[in-house]
């Protein structure tokens, strides 16, 4: 008399389940993906001019990306002005 039960096993390393040696369910997939994130915030730094602010922000952007293991991408500066002028307008 033959047993009707199937042999179900799960690979402890990959999590792949097999029934009678045949892979079932989800499998491991690999893909190369490029992701782009947007971080938006007000940043206050010491700078001597608007041009200096832009240069320092580019350096800040590159350093922040490198520290997170990313490649620096697009950066946009909506405005730049001395903080006391910004506070006076508030």
N, C-alpha and C positions, 0 to 999 in steps of 0.2 A: 504494500500500500504506500503511495507516494504522499509526502507531506505537501499540502497546498500553500503553506506559508512561504513567503519570500524572504530572502536574506537581506535585511536592511542594515546598512552600515554608514557611518559618518566619519570622514577623515578628520582627525583632531587638528591637523595643521591647517587645512584649507577650509574646513567646514562643509565640504562637498558631500552630499548624500548620494548613495548608490543603492539601487534595488536590484538584486541578482547581478551585480557588476555593472549595471547601466546607470549613468549619471542622470539624476532627476533634479527638478527644482532649479534654483538659481545657480549660476556658474560665475567664476571669476572673470571679469572683463578688464581690459586695459585700454586706455586711450590717452592721447596727448592732448591736453586742453590748455588753452590760453584764457585766463580770466582777467577781467578788468573791474576794479572797484573804485568807488568814488567816496572820498572822505572830505567832508565839508566842515570847516571850522574857522573861527577868527583866531589869528595868531598875532601875538604882540612880541616883537623883537626890537633890539636896539639897532638903529640904522641912521646913517648921516643924510640920506636923501632917498627919494623914491626909487632911483636906479639901484642904490645900495640895498634897499629893501628887496627889490626883485632878485638881485644876485644872491642875497642871503637866503631867500625863499627857495631858489633853485637848489642851492647847496643843502638846505634843510630837507627838501623833497627827496633828493638823491640819497642822503644819509638815512632818512626814515625808511625808504624802500629797501636799501641794502641791509639795514638792521633786521628787517622782517623777512629777508631772503627773497625779495622781489626785484624786478627790474623797474627803474623809474619810468613812468609813462607820462601821459598828458597832465599838465598842471595849468590852471587858470587862476589869475588874480583879478578879482572883480573890482577892487579898489585898494588904494594904499594912501594913507595920510598920517600925519602925526597924531598920536593918541589923544593929546589934549584938544585938538580940533574935533576929533570924533566925539569926545566926551561933551564938548560944548554944544554940538549939534543935537545930542541925545535928548 
